[in-house]
Structure formats: C-alpha cells, structure tokens
Amino acid sequence: ELASPSLAEALDRCVAAGAREVWVHPFFLVPGRHLSTDIPAQLAAEAERHPGVSVQLTSALGMTAGIADLVLSTVPLAQG
C-alpha cells in the first residue's frame, strides 16, 4: 500500500505497453494477510478495469525454491 508504483499504476503501465497477460510476483518473504486477502481483492478490482487482460498472482517470492539459500548467502556480506 505504501510502495510505488501502486498495483493500479503498474497494471495501467503494463496495459498501456500492450500487455494482455500480467503476472504479479509479490516481493514478500512469507505469505500473510496482504497476499491472501488484500492483493487478490485489489487485482480483482483492477481486472474489472481492464477487460481482456489476464491478471495472475504468484506465490510470495520467499516461497520460491532457492530464495532461503540466496538470503543466507548474503549474511557474510551484511556482517561486513
């Protein structure tokens, strides 16, 4: 809700560029209320504004295979 661009703005840009299929890949480490309730509701409203455009939601980025290993590999860099 605080990130820019908003879902509406991002979808508008995709459609303006000619997209007919848009995949939303949330940058969340774990699923929660935003991913299970808020974002699907926003995307449903946006899909109504853009008939003929397929809008799909993936799982949270953190649920993608290999992400935990990638994050752990950055710990030494963060420690300085």
C-alpha positions in Angstrom: 0.0 0.0 0.0 3.0 2.3 0.5 5.2 1.1 -2.4 5.4 2.9 -5.6 4.1 2.3 -8.2 0.8 1.1 -6.8 -0.7 -2.1 -8.2 -3.1 0.0 -10.2 -0.4 2.2 -11.6 1.8 -0.8 -12.5 -1.1 -2.6 -14.2 -2.0 0.6 -16.1 1.6 0.8 -17.4 1.6 -2.8 -18.5 -1.7 -2.4 -20.3 -0.5 0.8 -21.9 2.5 -1.0 -23.2 0.3 -3.6 -24.8 0.3 -6.4 -22.3 -2.6 -8.8 -22.4 -1.3 -11.0 -19.6 0.2 -9.7 -16.4 1.8 -11.8 -13.6 2.1 -10.2 -10.2 5.0 -11.7 -8.2 4.9 -10.2 -4.7 8.1 -9.3 -3.0 7.2 -10.8 0.3 9.3 -13.4 2.2 6.3 -15.1 3.7 2.6 -15.2 2.8 0.2 -13.2 5.0 -3.0 -11.2 5.0 -1.8 -8.9 2.2 -1.1 -11.8 0.0 -4.1 -13.9 0.9 -6.7 -11.1 1.0 -5.7 -7.6 0.2 -3.7 -8.1 -3.1 -6.2 -10.6 -4.6 -9.0 -8.1 -3.9 -7.0 -5.2 -5.5 -6.2 -7.4 -8.5 -9.9 -8.4 -9.0 -10.9 -4.7 -9.0 -8.1 -3.9 -11.5 -9.1 -6.8 -13.7 -12.6 -5.3 -14.0 -11.0 -2.0 -15.2 -9.0 -3.9 -17.8 -11.3 -6.4 -19.5 -9.5 -8.7 -21.8 -6.3 -8.6 -19.7 -5.4 -11.7 -17.7 -4.0 -10.8 -14.3 -2.4 -13.6 -12.3 -0.9 -13.7 -8.8 2.0 -15.9 -7.9 3.1 -17.1 -4.5 5.3 -14.9 -2.3 8.9 -14.5 -3.5 10.1 -16.0 -0.3 8.3 -19.2 -1.1 10.3 -19.7 -4.3 12.8 -22.6 -4.3 16.3 -21.4 -3.5 15.4 -18.0 -2.0 16.2 -19.0 1.5 19.7 -20.2 0.4 20.1 -16.9 -1.5 19.2 -14.8 1.5 21.5 -16.9 3.8 24.4 -16.4 1.3 24.2 -12.6 1.9 24.7 -12.8 5.6 28.5 -12.6 5.4 28.2 -9.6 3.2 25.9 -7.9 5.6 28.2 -8.6 8.5 31.0 -6.6 6.8 
